[in-house]
Amino acid sequence: MTNKRLGIVFVVCAPSGTGKSTLIKRLCAEFPEIAFSVSHTTRAPRPGERPGVDYQFVTTEDFLRLRDEGFFAEWAEVHGNYYGTPLGPVLGMLEKGRDVLFDIDVKGAAQLRESFRQGCHVFLLPPSREELLRRLSGRGADTAEVIARRMENAAGEMRQAELFDHLIVNDALEQAYDALRCVYAAERLRPRYHPELVAGILAGW
Amino acid sequence: MTNKRLGIVFVVCAPSGTGKSTLIKRLCAEFPEIAFSVSHTTRAPRPGERPGVDYQFVTTEDFLRLRDEGFFAEWAEVHGNYYGTPLGPVLGMLEKGRDVLFDIDVKGAAQLRESFRQGCHVFLLPPSREELLRRLSGRGADTAEVIARRMENAAGEMRQAELFDHLIVNDALEQAYDALRCVYAAERLRPRYHPELVAGILAGW
């Protein structure tokens, strides 16, 4: 164990409509030391989304070129759009000891699990199929066809839930948030993220 | 994975004087579903300690006989006294799906790590050597000789800290308690403790 603290690879996955964005925003507000990995995407911005903050919005042509150049730590095609995590900035932050939050899909999470042996992978679940449909419909952002596709994808993603380190059902927002902050807080307490403390103890406290 | 939930083996270790008892009492008050594994000990009761609740107080002769009969899941000699965890009641609780908290020393924790492959082991640390000495002296319960022995044992125990899953420095009580409850809450969110949820998802949510 060296004296250098590497950052935590903190992955949060959830089917669309589970409330992931709300929970992640709150976590980053309580723990401003968390860096957020801004993904590239080819999908159109939603109202309120800021380029370079929520996503880097790029054309499909640019995305595929970057992908072929090995620019992404993970990438996936979801609901007909491409998403990818740039490798360089992430490595830079982790090496500086900054924890990095990845808001990605289950295929991306599987790629990160291979790239980074250590990490904490959280899966958020909707309380039920009916509730997810209600939330997706109520959002008013998508057509019936898109909603149907999201429901189908949700079922597929959830079959991967068992591979994650922690499962959080987002039934009540306050409880789900407490669970998410606990998972992050507990992960930070692992000895590997406190090399100086451990070295001090081993040197004869 | 079966549909049956096994309880969590939740181990909390700390050198004497770290504030372990206070933190554990608070955790068990917030989460009354946690069962507390009552250890057997040959040491004399401290003021306020209740037999059968805090410890089973037994003679050295009885302790050694029980030990030789294989009664204990783990046992250790600490500060000249024997301590041991009865195996039967613990297994019964875990099989009923109850989480069990073990308040034991580092040697006991090492034995439990071998007996139960899955578990969550937490180590509490005093903020500094000086502060630990101040706390042990201020307690007024021990002679100078006992305090010196506790300080020596603390140094030895802390060299095992790296083997634990989570390290919590008890500098400020509120923060240390938040950390402990987060570790327990996060552990409960592992898929293995939610076999019904996972089975439901896999059966085609």
Chai-1 contact restraints between the chains, C-beta under 6 A:
chainA,res_idxA,chainB,res_idxB,connection_type,confidence,min_distance_angstrom,max_distance_angstrom,comment,restraint_id
A,A155,B,W205,contact,1.0,0.0,6.0,A-B,restraint_1
A,M158,B,I201,contact,1.0,0.0,6.0,A-B,restraint_2
A,M158,B,W205,contact,1.0,0.0,6.0,A-B,restraint_3
A,A161,B,I201,contact,1.0,0.0,6.0,A-B,restraint_4
A,E162,B,P191,contact,1.0,0.0,6.0,A-B,restraint_5
A,E162,B,V198,contact,1.0,0.0,6.0,A-B,restraint_6
A,H166,B,L189,contact,1.0,0.0,6.0,A-B,restraint_7
A,L167,B,L189,contact,1.0,0.0,6.0,A-B,restraint_8
A,L167,B,P191,contact,1.0,0.0,6.0,A-B,restraint_9
A,I168,B,L189,contact,1.0,0.0,6.0,A-B,restraint_10
A,C182,B,C182,contact,1.0,0.0,6.0,A-B,restraint_11
A,C182,B,A185,contact,1.0,0.0,6.0,A-B,restraint_12
A,C182,B,A186,contact,1.0,0.0,6.0,A-B,restraint_13
A,V183,B,A186,contact,1.0,0.0,6.0,A-B,restraint_14
A,A185,B,C182,contact,1.0,0.0,6.0,A-B,restraint_15
A,A186,B,C182,contact,1.0,0.0,6.0,A-B,restraint_16
A,A186,B,V183,contact,1.0,0.0,6.0,A-B,restraint_17
A,A186,B,A186,contact,1.0,0.0,6.0,A-B,restraint_18
A,L189,B,H166,contact,1.0,0.0,6.0,A-B,restraint_19
A,L189,B,L167,contact,1.0,0.0,6.0,A-B,restraint_20
A,P191,B,E162,contact,1.0,0.0,6.0,A-B,restraint_21
A,P191,B,L167,contact,1.0,0.0,6.0,A-B,restraint_22
A,V198,B,E162,contact,1.0,0.0,6.0,A-B,restraint_23
A,I201,B,M158,contact,1.0,0.0,6.0,A-B,restraint_24
A,I201,B,A161,contact,1.0,0.0,6.0,A-B,restraint_25
A,W205,B,A155,contact,1.0,0.0,6.0,A-B,restraint_26
A,W205,B,M158,contact,1.0,0.0,6.0,A-B,restraint_27
